[in-house]
Amino acid sequence: MSQELFSVRRNRLAVRLSVLRLTVTVLMVGVALSYWFIQVVQHNKFQQLAENNHRRSVALRAPRGILFDRDGTVLVENRYSFDISIVRELTTDLEYLINKLVAITGVQLRDVQDEIDRHSELPEYQPIVVIRDASLSRVAAVAARRSELPGIAIEQVPTRRYRVGTSAAHLLGYVGEITADQIASLDFAGLPDDAVVGQSGLEFTYNQLLMGTDGRRQVIVNSVGREVETIETNDPINGTRLQLTLDADLQNAAEEAFAATGFSGAAIVLEPGTGEVLVMTSVPTYDPNAFALGIDMRSWQALNTDDRRPLHNRALQGRYSPGSIFKIVVATAALEEGLVTPDFKVRCPGSGVFHGQRFFCHLRGGHGELDMQGALERSCNVYFYTLGSMLEIDLIEKWAKKFGLNQVTGIDLPYEAAGLVPSRDWKREVSDEPWYPGETISVAIGQGPVNVTPLSIAVMMATVANGGIRPIPHLLKAVDSGNGWSPVKTSMGEMVELSSETIQTLHEGLWRVVNGQGTGRRARIDGFDVSGKTATSQVMSLEARAKVEESDSEFEWRDHGWFAFFAPRNDAPELAGVVLAEHSDHGYLAAPIARHIMTTYLAKKDGQPLPEFPRPQTPVTTTNLVTEP
């Protein structure tokens, strides 16, 4: 019995030993596999972590390319500022470090915490910038107490500086830290999460040219993150320098005139033969310097909630009724389609009945009998109502398209909007209804479902001025990547086939608007032969406006005023453009702004002192004026 018991116990012990051996074997194999995984599979990871304990790779941001105007005036440059960052890997108490930094520098705790939260997914060894463009006093305070701030880094970085302030802000654009959407796009592939890139304007369009190539500096740091030795430095390569077609003096003249009149709006001036943009103004504007260092949320919200929409580029995004400027299109369509000749006459008694409805001229007493040149000069609505009754809407849309009014111009700026000129197909698509002939009457004077951008009107005026070549507006004139300036090749634009008779008729009629009995006389310049066209862009119908005026109308319900122009009237016009003055009621009040731009151009051309904008005159009141043409 005892022998059997001994045998059972021995067997049990053997089993236990076997289990123990197996367990030990499994544990040893597990340790070996873990050791192999760490030493072999994850070798690079842990080697990098080990090196990061004493080695850092510091990015050296490349200064963005400098922007010049056509005469070499610096518009946008760089300056150096100090950023204060936190390296989370170098601190055992992040909360204490943040509070200590806040106490020393006086910055807001919430701002620092927001930056860290926003970049929480970055590796812990990568610095997070918590104070941008730190003042010298803050930098000195942090540097003096570095021993108390393990994990704090101070870095000198290039920062964008817009020397012209708010001038041409919409054109130049602004920069900002790359967004999540941009990181995911191919255009920004390979850029670090903290890269500063163009967000609007030319900064956005030519971002790849302007960015340059960042450099690197390999350094040895001690346990508190202080640099003790530089191992290697790869210097950054500056971004490409850009020369723009913009004329800073003319740009300042436009903005000075808008400031003096108090109007919001837009002004664009082109070289008719090349499409070079000399002026592009949008008012109200903003200061792009506020974005260069990372705009705070309060300022950003203020810009976005401002009723005046300062971030909205009215020059190429604003869409307005063209009013009487559209008569240029209607006149061209009637002449080129062979429906009338320049000596076609219409008697204007002050109104006319078309398709069973009475339409009024802006001059209630009427203009009498006029030919086409006279109708352009006096902007007679009845004359163009008559042409509208003779034209199909699709013919008007055809010629508007030739002038580029219902499409983007192709300018080298982002977010350009396209205008609208109706057609039969358009109406059927949007309302599933046919186009009625009576609707063409309103379109013939630029009212109804017609809207255009100021930039497209400037292109149309350049096309009329140069005799039929629709230029593609552009802002880049030359580039310099370090080997001197190289001119940028540009397209000559598209040919709009216009007969010499049509060109002569338009030129004569538009010249009379300024130099005869028209409404553009405030733009007249002796010896420069300015041609132009005023227009009123209705914000609401006359009937609705009358009701609002009876109840003390608000400013925003007043009509907009246009003045489109070119000069001089010869085979080599030098300027073409447009001024839109929002809520100015009448187009002739936009004409002085255009005149100031042109007189500045002439003074500069002749080497004379640049003129100041004259004090605005009291607007002329006309009792029989229903709506200024």
ABEGO torsion letter per residue (X at the ends): XAAAAAAAAAAAAAAAAAAAAAAAAAAAAAAAAAAAAAAAAAAAAAAAAAAAAABBBBBBBBBBBBBBBAAGBBABBBBBBBBBBBBAAABABAAAAAAAAAAAAGBBAAAAAAAAAAAAABBAABBBBABBGBBAAAAAAAAAAAAABBGBBBBBBBBBBBAAEABGAAAAEBBBBBBAAAAABAAABGBBAABBBBABEAAAAAAAAAAEBBBBBBBBBBAAGBBABBABBBBBBBBBBBBBABBAAAAAAAAAAAAAAGBBEBBBBBBAAAGBBABBBBOBBBBAAAAAAEBBAAAAAAAAABAAGAABBAAAABBBBAEAAAAAAAAAAAAAAGABBAABBBBBAGBBBBGGBBBBBABAAEAEBBBAAAAAAAGBAAAAAAAAAABBAAAAAAAAAAAGAABBAGBBBBGBBBBBBBBAAAAAAAAGBBBBAAAAAAAAAGBEBBBBBAAAAAAAAAAAAAGGBBBBBBABABBBAGAEBBBBBBBAEBBBBBBAAAAAAAAAAAAAAAABABAAAAABBBGAGBBBBBBBBBABBAAAAAAAAAAGBBAAABBBBBBBBBOBBBABBABBBBBBBBGAGBAAAAAAAAAAAAAAAAAAAAGBBBBBBBBBBBBBBBAABABBX
